[in-house]
Amino acid sequence: MSLRPPGSFRNQSDTGFGVLEYELASERADALGRHGRKVETALTGLAAWKADDAARIDRETLVDAASQAVWAFFIQREICGLRNTRDVITRYGIPNEVLARLGAIRK
């Protein structure tokens, strides 16, 4: 997909640096979108879990998967320069049990 670069990049296109910066920003935005979709998928799976599903899949597994997805999403947001996570927590409706496990690695 081809996009027109913002005006701030047009005057630097002769040096090649503006093109590189534009491509890097595009990749960061794409990665942020992919991580956001992974968070949505993990949280949807967690919300859809019912006690009858206990034989099929463990709730702890879903919480762990959601916490890993949210943690990776927060890291990607920080890479993009977005440091405030309160809006994301509210927007995605991230449960406290998921937030409590951020960064924890199961063995």
C-alpha positions, 0 to 999 in steps of 0.5 A: 500500500502506498501512502503520501508522506506528510509535509514534514518529510517532503523537504528531506526526501532528497537526502534519503533520510526522510524516506527512511524515517517515513518507512520506520514510522510506518513499520512502528505503526503497523507493529502497533496495530498488529499488537493491538489486534492480538490484545483484542483477540486474547481479551475476547477469548478470555471474556468468552470463557465459561465454567463449562469450558474448564475441561477444554481450556484452563482460564489461567492459560487464557489470562496468561496469554492475555497478559503476554499480549498486553505486555507486548502491546505496552512495550510497542506503545513505548517504542512509539513514544506513547507512555500513558497506558490508562487510556488503553486500559479503559479502551480495551477493558483490560481486567485487573487480573491481566494487569497484575500478571504483566511482565510475569513469565511462567515456567 
